[in-house]
């Protein structure tokens, strides 16, 4: 059963805190329905009145590889641990599939939400926030649950065949674990800003030129794509930080430009980091000159993660025959374990504002 009122407001509060820092925008009004244009397939058989689709909020950003604006028609859910189950997920995804199917052709939806200039693409986003912070289950096990020990039958799963998504459309999911990861990144960025080690605005998310995917936009500070936020790591390129020196009566550099890499894997082996170093080298980031900070933002981190990181540095320097200067620069790189953030709001206090 869907939860609403003050509890549903929690998802809106958390989502608004997250996506501004990732350089997403809100496109059009929030909390409005629009008329269904395919009632024959979408309208429940026992429904008498005109059918509509819900729009909690539409987030938007420019995709640097596609050079088009991605419009994420978002369904914000806030549930307790016990309410997150296959039935809830299947119902939400089914509704979202119908919603974006109509949204891409609906003049009403387009007039309200597609306010960008140029090409755009409508997608769905299911945002599932666990407001009691007790959910420790692997969310994606609901799609393919592991078989219990013994002769017990596999638990009920989300039936993907029941979820209708039109050709060429996509639905993304941001679940409790991803939300915790993103909140940890934002809290860490805010702390770095307070310490004058990261700029407030002069940063963007880094996208390499790949063989089959080229960055075809010229913006200086690019947003995080939904794909990058759910990837094994997130790279931010930032300008130098400046602060006003009263004695000199001018702005002076207090922290150099560089890169911050937020890592979203447990670091269970040294080869994890070896592979990361290889990618950063291919991206021409790890070149002996750039200032690089690697920060572990996942809550699922191996107890020996620092040892694995240091061993990977030694292996990488040896395998590529680094000279003494390059080796010294490489080995000086360290990791920082970002404190895990779990946002918690009182339902009672939120209700005063509802």
Secondary structure as GFF3:
##gff-version 3
##sequence-region A 1 354
A	DSSP	alpha_helix	6	21	.	.	.	ID=ss1
A	DSSP	beta_strand	25	26	.	.	.	ID=ss2
A	DSSP	beta_strand	32	35	.	.	.	ID=ss3
A	DSSP	alpha_helix	39	42	.	.	.	ID=ss4
A	DSSP	beta_strand	52	55	.	.	.	ID=ss5
A	DSSP	beta_strand	57	63	.	.	.	ID=ss6
A	DSSP	beta_strand	68	79	.	.	.	ID=ss7
A	DSSP	three_ten_helix	81	83	.	.	.	ID=ss8
A	DSSP	alpha_helix	86	103	.	.	.	ID=ss9
A	DSSP	alpha_helix	107	113	.	.	.	ID=ss10
A	DSSP	beta_strand	120	130	.	.	.	ID=ss11
A	DSSP	three_ten_helix	139	142	.	.	.	ID=ss12
A	DSSP	three_ten_helix	160	162	.	.	.	ID=ss13
A	DSSP	beta_strand	171	174	.	.	.	ID=ss14
A	DSSP	alpha_helix	176	194	.	.	.	ID=ss15
A	DSSP	beta_strand	203	205	.	.	.	ID=ss16
A	DSSP	alpha_helix	226	229	.	.	.	ID=ss17
A	DSSP	beta_strand	233	238	.	.	.	ID=ss18
A	DSSP	beta_strand	241	245	.	.	.	ID=ss19
A	DSSP	beta_strand	250	255	.	.	.	ID=ss20
A	DSSP	beta_strand	258	263	.	.	.	ID=ss21
A	DSSP	alpha_helix	270	282	.	.	.	ID=ss22
A	DSSP	beta_strand	292	296	.	.	.	ID=ss23
A	DSSP	alpha_helix	305	319	.	.	.	ID=ss24
A	DSSP	alpha_helix	324	331	.	.	.	ID=ss25
A	DSSP	beta_strand	335	337	.	.	.	ID=ss26
A	DSSP	alpha_helix	347	351	.	.	.	ID=ss27
###
